[in-house]
Amino acid sequence: MSRISVRGFAVASATAVTTVGAVVGVAAGDPASNDLETTASGATLLADIPVGEQAQIQSGSLAQQADSLAHGADTDARRSAEEAARLQAAEDAKAKKAEAQKAADEKAKKEREEKEQAASRSATRSASDFAPQSSYTVAQVKEIARQIVPGGQFQCFSNIINQESTWNYKAVNPSSGAYGLVQALPGSKMSSVADDWRTNPATQIQWGLNYMNDRYGSPCAAWTFHQANGWY
């Protein structure tokens, strides 16, 4: 029997098949078998290893291949997990950045509104700035209101006055006795601004604005309540 040598003890099944092919080549007198013999010089001879140990060697080789495949699978899984973690971290960072930007925008908006309100208040006048007259037209009353009520709140204030008195500063509710532009009840409440509350629309407007701000926060908030309830 021809003796075919192999390198080492880790003989894979594929190597075993190749070895068998080489044996056939030697038996057939294939010249290439001489190269195989030369290459295997100094290596352990397969024929010198007992048959039982040959099987163990081949099994060990297969186990090594399986371990190698498992290691490769673990590496791929680890890389996939790392990539998923990286993507999640990027998404989290993006979400935090968007949240921070939203908070910054809201803060800037609030500051801008506060500045606008402050500017509006500084541009308004008080009831005492207007000299009393013996009588007033609706146009004159509205003009006084425009100068006392902040610009951004005037339309809401006007809506309430339209509903309450249609801009008649001497309007009286026959049922309740509510008086004036804002229908204060009782009308004497407006004396907290000035004693001329019966005849001075500026006094009535100032009191009405103070009331809306104190009770609802602003004329527009008061108008929202008025729309829902029919009174304020």
C-alpha positions as CSV (number, residue, x, y, z in Angstrom):
1,M,0.0,0.0,0.0
2,S,1.3,3.5,-0.9
3,R,2.0,5.7,2.1
4,I,0.6,9.3,1.8
5,S,1.7,11.8,4.3
6,V,-0.3,14.8,5.6
7,R,0.8,17.9,7.5
8,G,0.0,17.7,11.3
9,F,-2.9,16.1,13.0
10,A,-5.7,18.6,12.0
11,V,-7.0,16.6,9.0
12,A,-10.3,18.1,7.7
13,S,-12.8,16.0,5.8
14,A,-11.9,17.9,2.6
15,T,-8.2,17.1,3.2
16,A,-9.1,13.5,3.6
17,V,-10.9,13.5,0.3
18,T,-7.9,15.1,-1.4
19,T,-5.7,12.5,0.2
20,V,-7.8,9.7,-1.2
21,G,-7.5,11.3,-4.6
22,A,-3.8,11.3,-4.2
23,V,-3.7,7.7,-3.3
24,V,-5.6,6.9,-6.4
25,G,-3.1,9.0,-8.4
26,V,-0.2,7.0,-6.9
27,A,-1.9,3.7,-7.7
28,A,-2.4,4.8,-11.3
29,G,1.2,5.9,-11.6
30,D,0.4,9.6,-11.8
31,P,3.6,11.6,-11.8
32,A,1.9,14.3,-9.7
33,S,2.0,11.9,-6.8
34,N,5.7,12.5,-6.5
35,D,5.0,16.1,-5.7
36,L,2.6,15.1,-3.0
37,E,5.2,12.8,-1.5
38,T,7.8,15.6,-1.6
39,T,5.4,18.2,0.0
40,A,4.6,15.8,2.8
41,S,8.2,15.2,3.6
42,G,8.9,15.1,7.3
43,A,5.2,15.2,8.2
44,T,3.2,12.6,10.1
45,L,2.1,9.8,7.8
46,L,-1.7,9.2,7.6
47,A,-0.9,5.5,7.2
48,D,1.1,5.6,10.5
49,I,-2.0,6.8,12.4
50,P,-4.4,4.2,13.7
51,V,-7.8,4.2,12.0
52,G,-9.6,5.1,15.2
53,E,-7.3,8.1,15.8
54,Q,-7.8,9.2,12.2
55,A,-11.5,9.6,12.9
56,Q,-10.8,11.5,16.0
57,I,-8.4,13.8,14.1
58,Q,-11.0,14.5,11.4
59,S,-13.7,15.1,14.1
60,G,-11.4,17.5,15.9
61,S,-10.9,19.4,12.6
62,L,-14.6,19.7,12.0
63,A,-15.0,20.9,15.6
64,Q,-12.4,23.6,14.9
65,Q,-14.2,24.6,11.7
66,A,-17.5,24.8,13.7
67,D,-15.8,26.9,16.4
68,S,-14.4,29.2,13.7
69,L,-17.9,29.6,12.1
70,A,-19.4,30.3,15.5
71,H,-16.7,32.9,16.3
72,G,-17.4,34.5,12.9
73,A,-21.2,34.6,13.7
74,D,-20.5,36.1,17.1
75,T,-18.3,38.8,15.5
76,D,-21.0,39.6,13.0
77,A,-23.6,39.7,15.8
78,R,-21.4,42.0,17.8
79,R,-20.8,44.3,14.9
80,S,-24.6,44.4,14.2
81,A,-25.3,45.3,17.8
82,E,-22.7,48.0,17.8
83,E,-24.1,49.5,14.6
84,A,-27.6,49.4,16.0
85,A,-26.4,51.1,19.2
86,R,-24.6,53.7,17.1
87,L,-27.7,54.4,15.1
88,Q,-29.9,54.6,18.2
89,A,-27.4,57.0,19.8
90,A,-27.6,59.2,16.7
91,E,-31.4,59.2,16.8
92,D,-31.4,60.0,20.5
93,A,-29.0,62.9,20.0
94,K,-31.1,64.1,17.1
95,A,-34.3,64.0,19.3
96,K,-32.5,65.8,22.1
97,K,-31.3,68.5,19.8
98,A,-34.8,69.0,18.4
99,E,-36.2,69.2,21.9
100,A,-33.6,71.7,22.9
101,Q,-34.3,73.8,19.8
102,K,-38.0,73.7,20.5
103,A,-37.5,74.9,24.1
104,A,-35.2,77.6,22.8
105,D,-37.7,78.7,20.2
106,E,-40.5,78.8,22.8
107,K,-38.3,80.8,25.2
108,A,-37.4,83.2,22.5
109,K,-41.1,83.6,21.5
110,K,-42.1,84.2,25.1
111,E,-39.4,86.8,25.5
112,R,-40.4,88.5,22.3
113,E,-44.1,88.6,23.4
114,E,-43.1,90.1,26.7
115,K,-41.0,92.7,25.1
116,E,-43.9,93.5,22.7
117,Q,-46.3,93.8,25.6
118,A,-43.9,96.0,27.5
119,A,-43.5,98.2,24.5
120,S,-47.2,98.3,24.0
121,R,-47.9,99.3,27.6
122,S,-45.2,102.0,27.4
123,A,-47.0,103.4,24.3
124,T,-50.4,103.5,26.0
125,R,-51.8,106.3,28.0
126,S,-53.9,106.4,31.2
127,A,-57.3,107.9,31.8
128,S,-55.8,110.9,33.6
129,D,-54.0,111.9,30.3
130,F,-57.3,112.9,28.8
131,A,-59.0,116.2,29.7
132,P,-62.7,115.7,30.5
133,Q,-65.3,116.9,27.9
134,S,-69.0,117.6,28.2
135,S,-69.8,114.9,25.7
136,Y,-68.2,112.4,23.4
137,T,-69.1,110.8,20.1
138,V,-68.6,107.1,19.5
139,A,-65.6,107.8,17.3
140,Q,-64.0,109.9,20.1
141,V,-64.7,107.2,22.7
142,K,-63.1,104.5,20.4
143,E,-60.0,106.7,19.8
144,I,-59.5,107.1,23.6
145,A,-59.8,103.4,24.0
146,R,-57.2,102.8,21.2
147,Q,-54.8,105.0,23.2
148,I,-55.4,103.3,26.6
149,V,-55.8,99.6,25.5
150,P,-52.6,97.9,24.2
151,G,-52.8,97.4,20.4
152,G,-52.7,93.6,20.4
153,Q,-55.7,93.6,22.8
154,F,-57.8,96.3,21.4
155,Q,-60.0,94.2,19.1
156,C,-60.9,91.9,21.9
157,F,-61.7,94.8,24.1
158,S,-63.8,96.3,21.4
159,N,-65.7,93.1,20.9
160,I,-66.7,93.1,24.5
161,I,-67.7,96.8,24.5
162,N,-69.8,96.1,21.3
163,Q,-71.7,93.3,23.2
164,E,-72.1,95.2,26.4
165,S,-72.9,98.8,25.5
166,T,-72.4,99.4,21.8
167,W,-69.9,102.1,22.8
168,N,-72.4,104.1,24.7
169,Y,-70.6,105.4,27.8
170,K,-74.0,106.3,29.4
171,A,-75.6,102.9,28.8
172,V,-77.7,101.6,31.7
173,N,-79.0,98.0,32.1
174,P,-82.7,98.5,33.2
175,S,-82.7,95.2,34.9
176,S,-79.4,95.1,36.8
177,G,-78.4,98.7,36.8
178,A,-75.0,97.9,35.3
179,Y,-73.5,101.1,33.9
180,G,-71.3,102.5,31.2
181,L,-69.2,101.1,28.4
182,V,-68.1,98.0,30.3
183,Q,-71.4,97.6,32.2
184,A,-69.8,97.7,35.6
185,L,-72.1,96.4,38.4
186,P,-72.5,98.5,40.3
187,G,-71.2,101.4,38.3
188,S,-69.7,103.0,41.4
189,K,-66.9,100.4,41.2
190,M,-65.3,102.6,38.6
191,S,-64.7,105.3,41.2
192,S,-61.5,103.3,42.0
193,V,-60.1,105.1,38.9
194,A,-61.8,108.5,39.2
195,D,-64.9,110.0,40.6
196,D,-66.1,111.2,37.1
197,W,-66.9,107.6,36.1
198,R,-70.5,108.5,35.1
199,T,-69.5,111.0,32.4
200,N,-65.9,110.2,31.5
201,P,-65.4,107.3,29.0
202,A,-61.6,107.4,29.7
203,T,-62.3,106.5,33.3
204,Q,-64.6,103.7,32.3
205,I,-62.2,102.3,29.7
206,Q,-59.3,102.4,32.2
207,W,-61.4,100.6,34.8
208,G,-62.6,98.0,32.3
209,L,-59.1,97.3,31.1
210,N,-57.9,96.9,34.7
211,Y,-60.8,94.5,35.5
212,M,-60.1,92.3,32.4
213,N,-56.4,92.1,33.2
214,D,-57.0,91.3,36.9
215,R,-59.7,88.8,36.4
216,Y,-58.8,87.1,33.1
217,G,-55.2,88.1,32.4
218,S,-56.1,90.2,29.3
219,P,-59.0,91.5,27.2
220,C,-58.6,88.7,24.8
221,A,-58.9,86.1,27.6
222,A,-61.9,88.0,28.8
223,W,-63.4,87.9,25.3
224,T,-62.8,84.2,25.1
225,F,-64.7,83.7,28.4
226,H,-67.5,86.1,27.2
227,Q,-68.0,84.1,24.0
228,A,-68.4,80.9,26.0
229,N,-70.6,82.3,28.7
230,G,-72.3,85.4,27.4
231,W,-70.9,87.5,30.2
232,Y,-67.5,88.3,31.7
